[in-house]
Every structure is written in C-alpha cells, then in structure tokens.
C-alpha cells in the first residue's frame, strides 16, 4: 500500500479524521460545483430567452404564460408575481404610494431569487479557505506520528525517515486538491451570479415602470 492507503493503514485516529474530513469537503464541493453549474447555466439561458419573450408579448396575460414556460428555475416569475400582487388591506404597506409598494415587493422578491442563486457560495469559500490548512495540519501530525514510530524502532536512517515523511506530505497535497477547485468555482460562480443579478435588476426596474404606467392593466391580472 502506498500514498493515502498507507497513511490510513498506519495513521492514528487524528490522521484518519483529517483524511475523512478532507474527503467530505471534497465531495461537498464537487456536488455544489456540479449543481450550481447546471443551475446558473439554465438561469442565464432562461434570462436570455424569457425576458425578450415577455416584452414581445401583446398583453400581460400572454407575457405571463410565456414567462412561466421559459423560466425553468423560477428566477423571473417571482418578480412578476410580486409586481402584480395587491397589498393586504389594513396594513402599513397598503397605506403607502403604489410606487413604494411596488418597489418594496420587487426588492423582496429579488432578494429571494438572489439567495437561491447564491446558495452554497459560503460553503465553497469556506472549503477553499480552510482545506489547505487542514491538509497542512494532517501533514504535521503525520510527520510527528512517523518520527515517534521511527524513534521507537531505534533506527533513524534516511531511508526509514523519507518514506513516512513523504507519505505524510500527501495530506498537504490533498488539502490543495480540495481547495483549488472550490476557490476557482467560487470565483466563476460569483461572476455568473453578478451578471444574472444585473439582468434581474433591469427586469425588475422595467417591470415596475410598466406597472406604474399602466395600473389598470396590472390590477386586472390579479
């Protein structure tokens, strides 16, 4: 056995815990990377097709149906639903001007959509920031464990030192292997989310202006 299998076979509880922790972090990062890649690709595709289809519709009812058909990840539909929603009677919201009500509802809906798009970003950032140090800790502990074993055997030749120390250094490489994809994905996803956010904000702004210019049409759809 060599490499990680050798570390697992000869390591103590701490070494095995570090190895399992890095494995769990790697699996979590890759699951998030694959899921968010699919999510953001679909969202950006839907934004590119659904927004023009919405504005090209002859009336709001048709636009609503077209948007629902093209908005697979529900990035735009919550904004439209919020814009067409009526304030509850007897509330402070209902006492405000229509423009203020629209702004508040669209802002809240936009925040909800962005929270969906940003889901997992904190975990990716945390994995990217901590995995190298966890791997380094595993290396230090592995070297210490190996040196204790070599000292107990009474033989301190370079051949007996190089093997265990080299195997322990694999933990640092494992930490980097976990962290690098997470950091790269975090940066790429951040850029994609920012681009989607700009498009969603533009749609929310245009939708607000349309509903304010045609209050009767907006009210008739509720």
C-alpha positions, 0 to 999 in steps of 0.5 A: 500500500502506498500514498493515502492507503498507507497513511490510513493503514498506519495513521492514528485516529487524528490522521484518519479524521483529517483524511475523512474530513478532507474527503467530505469537503471534497465531495461537498464541493464537487456536488455544489460545483456540479449543481450550481453549474447546471443551475446558473447555466439554465438561469442565464439561458432562461434570462436570455430567452424569457425576458425578450419573450415577455416584452414581445408579448401583446398583453400581460396575460400572454407575457405571463404564460410565456414567462412561466414556460421559459423560466425553468428555475423560477428566477423571473416569475417571482418578480412578476408575481410580486409586481402584480400582487395587491397589498393586504388591506389594513396594513402599513404597506397598503397605506403607502404610494403604489410606487413604494409598494411596488418597489418594496415587493420587487426588492423582496422578491429579488432578494429571494431569487438572489439567495437561491442563486447564491446558495452554497457560495459560503460553503465553497469559500469556506472549503477553499479557505480552510482545506489547505490548512487542514491538509497542512495540519494532517501533514504535521501530525503525520510527520510527528506520528512517523518520527515517534514510530521511527524513534521507537524502532531505534533506527533513524536512517534516511531511508526509514525517515523519507518514506513516512515523511513523504507519505505524510506530505500527501495530506498537504497535497490533498488539502490543495486538491480540495481547495483549488477547485472550490476557490476557482468555482467560487470565483466563476460562480460569483461572476455568473451570479453578478451578471444574472443579478444585473439582468434581474435588476433591469427586469425588475426596474422595467417591470415596475415602470410598466406597472406604474404606467399602466395600473389598470392593466396590472390590477386586472391580472390579479 
